[in-house]
Amino acid sequence: MLNAIQQTALEICEEMRPCEDGLFWWNPRKLLRHAPDCNLWIISGERRVGKTYFAQKLAFRLWEKYGWVTGWLRNQKNEYDNPTFRTAFLRTPLKEGWIDENWTIDTEGLHAPNPDNPRKPGPIVIEFFSLSTASNTRGGSHDDTHFLFMDEIEREDGKIQKNGKTALLSLSKTVLSGKPDTMIWLASNAIHLTNQMYLGFKVFPGKLDVTVFRDKGIAIEAVRKGRYHTASGDDDPLAKVYKAGGYGDYAYEDEADIAKLIKKLPRGARIGSYGFKTDGDYYMYWTHEGLIYFTPFDKKNLPRDCVFLTDDVTSIDDVTQKIWPFALQDLKRWVGSGKVRFSDPNTMMAIVALAYGVQV
């Protein structure tokens, strides 16, 4: 059974019609079909397919039907301070007729008209939040907020919000906790190995368009090339420029590259001189023909004079030491070099998170 947010999203899907190329703009039909029991959806991949458009339309529909507020989430609070952001945020709602010039927007969010005093903002319909200030939300009243949408969980500057998962959980617990009909959608224009939410929750898209982690209540839709209509296809006048700059299909290409990192440990691989311990699990590195392989490891089989290194001082014991600075530098250099392979996705997530210092 669909919750109220999913049912409303389905109603919007049923109103949609295909574009001239026969493809639809992005919509959550696949997630509704395969993961209605998951309350956190991650939608990442192809850019300019309408992910933000759909989320905005859903936000206004939830307000019209139930009087529910949507929380709009970005990485940094100062992003809302930029007048350009606020102008861009209003462009689609005004164009589509979802709002008129009587609505107002400020750094707190988007407000409906105030019937009692037109000079003052009315009730907030879309409230702006950020990961960087998530802790400031504690203690506030958010009785009407049922839906959280994060726009751009993947930063194009390559920087990682190290406490991203913790901030998201802190915010959602404050804003959504205790309500029967709630959802979190996280959107991204890229599928990168260092995606802060992939690392934080230890999830990663599989070969199918939708990968479901029912034990975690999380589902991922990998928005791959050609699945939806896009506003910047091959007929874009600047398509050749984007391709020359490696900017065209980077989301799709990076995903393919990441899939190649999962490899079985080859015969003849040599065990490393130390291992790693993170999140309670042990891992060992091996070398073979210029590549470095990481696998889970049973510390009972630890070679003589070999130790495990950890970033958690509470895990130090007779065979586990605090990670050496040069070992951490080596680990980050290895991961960044493209010469590392992993035995399985969980190992990949654990080692990359350790290398980049992401809280998991």
Helices and strands as residue ranges (DSSP letters): H 4-15, H 29-34, E 40-45, H 51-66, E 69-74, G 77-81, H 83-96, E 104-106, E 109-111, E 124-130, G 134-137, E 145-150, H 164-176, E 183-188, H 196-201, E 210-213, E 218-223, H 239-244, H 250-259, E 270-278, E 281-288, E 291-296, G 299-301, E 307-310, G 313-315, E 320-322, H 325-337, E 340-342, H 345-356
